[in-house]
Every structure is written in C-alpha cells, then in structure tokens.
Amino acid sequence: MLVPAAKEANFDGLECNPYRSKKQRQEWEVKALLEKLQPELISLEPDRLGKVDPISMAQRHPDRVDRLDGVRRSVEQKVKMQKQQKMAAPTPSLPPSALTRFNK
C-alpha cells in the first residue's frame, strides 16, 4: 500500500524548522525582533534610546489630554443616559410562575 506524503517530513528552509535546537530558536527570535526595528533606531550608543525628545512630547501632551477629555465626556454622557432610561423605564411585572400556568 502506498500512501502519499507518508515518508519523513521535508520542511521548507524558509519556514519554521520543526527540528531546530534551542540555540537556533533563540537566534531566530533575535533576527525577527531586529527586523521589526526601524533602521534609524539601531545605533552603537545604548544611551540614545533612553532619551526622550522633550519638544515632541510637549507637542503631543495637549493632544492626548484633549482626546482623553473627549473620551471621558462621552462615557459620562452614556452613563447619564443609561441612568435616565433606567429611571424612566417602568418596572417589569413578574411573569406568571410555572405552577400557576399548570393549575389553569
């Protein structure tokens, strides 16, 4: 009986290697992380990454505050509307129990 693809697995060299060692997996993870970085962030000065540009932060801060205030206001309005709807809605009467329906 011949069964197609029943022989030993032949993995693609560009895909994930099922037989890789721990060291190969670690190297692959480092390579994948380095590919995600922007080239201008890669430098030989490790202190450069920790610095924050104060001018751009000062420009972005008011925008963030405005955005958060808008979100806060919309949430407060939703809560207020829900409370009003809850107060205006009549209390639902309880449906007849199964026992009363059975006795009829």
C-alpha positions in Angstrom: 0.0 0.0 0.0 1.4 3.4 -1.0 0.4 6.5 0.9 1.3 9.9 -0.4 3.4 12.1 1.9 3.9 9.2 4.4 7.7 9.5 4.3 9.8 11.5 6.6 8.9 15.2 6.9 10.6 17.5 4.5 10.3 21.1 5.9 10.8 24.2 3.9 14.0 26.0 4.6 12.3 29.4 4.8 9.7 28.3 7.2 9.9 27.3 10.8 12.2 24.4 11.4 10.5 21.7 13.4 13.9 20.1 14.3 15.6 23.3 15.4 17.6 23.4 18.6 17.2 25.8 21.4 20.1 28.0 20.1 18.6 28.1 16.6 15.2 29.2 18.1 16.9 32.0 20.1 18.8 33.2 17.1 15.6 33.2 15.0 13.8 35.3 17.7 16.6 37.9 17.8 16.6 38.1 14.0 12.8 38.6 13.9 13.0 41.3 16.6 15.7 43.1 14.7 13.6 43.1 11.5 10.8 44.9 13.4 13.1 47.7 14.5 13.4 50.8 12.4 16.9 51.2 11.0 17.4 54.6 12.5 16.9 53.2 16.0 19.8 50.8 15.6 22.9 52.6 16.9 26.1 51.9 18.8 25.1 54.3 21.5 22.8 52.5 24.0 22.0 55.7 25.9 20.5 57.3 22.9 17.4 55.0 23.0 16.5 56.1 26.6 16.4 59.8 25.7 13.0 61.4 25.1 12.6 64.3 22.8 11.0 67.0 25.1 9.8 69.2 22.2 7.8 66.4 20.6 6.5 65.3 24.0 5.4 68.8 24.8 3.6 69.0 21.4 1.8 65.6 21.9 0.7 66.2 25.5 -2.1 68.7 24.8 -3.5 66.4 22.1 -3.6 63.5 24.4 -5.3 65.5 27.2 -7.9 66.7 24.7 -8.5 63.2 23.4 -8.8 61.8 27.0 -11.2 64.6 28.0 -13.4 63.8 24.9 -13.5 60.1 25.8 -14.3 60.9 29.5 -17.2 63.2 28.4 -18.7 60.7 26.1 -18.5 58.0 28.8 -20.2 60.3 31.3 -22.9 61.1 28.8 -23.6 57.4 28.2 -23.8 56.7 31.9 -26.1 59.6 32.4 -28.4 58.4 29.6 -28.4 54.9 31.0 -29.5 56.2 34.4 -32.2 58.3 32.8 -33.5 55.3 30.8 -33.4 53.2 33.9 -35.5 55.8 35.9 -38.0 56.3 33.0 -38.5 52.6 32.3 -41.4 51.0 34.2 -40.6 48.2 36.5 -41.4 44.9 34.7 -44.1 42.8 36.3 -43.1 39.3 37.1 -44.4 36.7 34.6 -46.7 34.1 36.0 -44.9 31.2 37.5 -45.0 27.7 36.0 -47.1 26.5 38.9 -50.0 29.0 38.2 -49.9 28.1 34.5 -50.1 24.4 35.4 -53.1 24.9 37.7 -55.2 26.5 34.9 
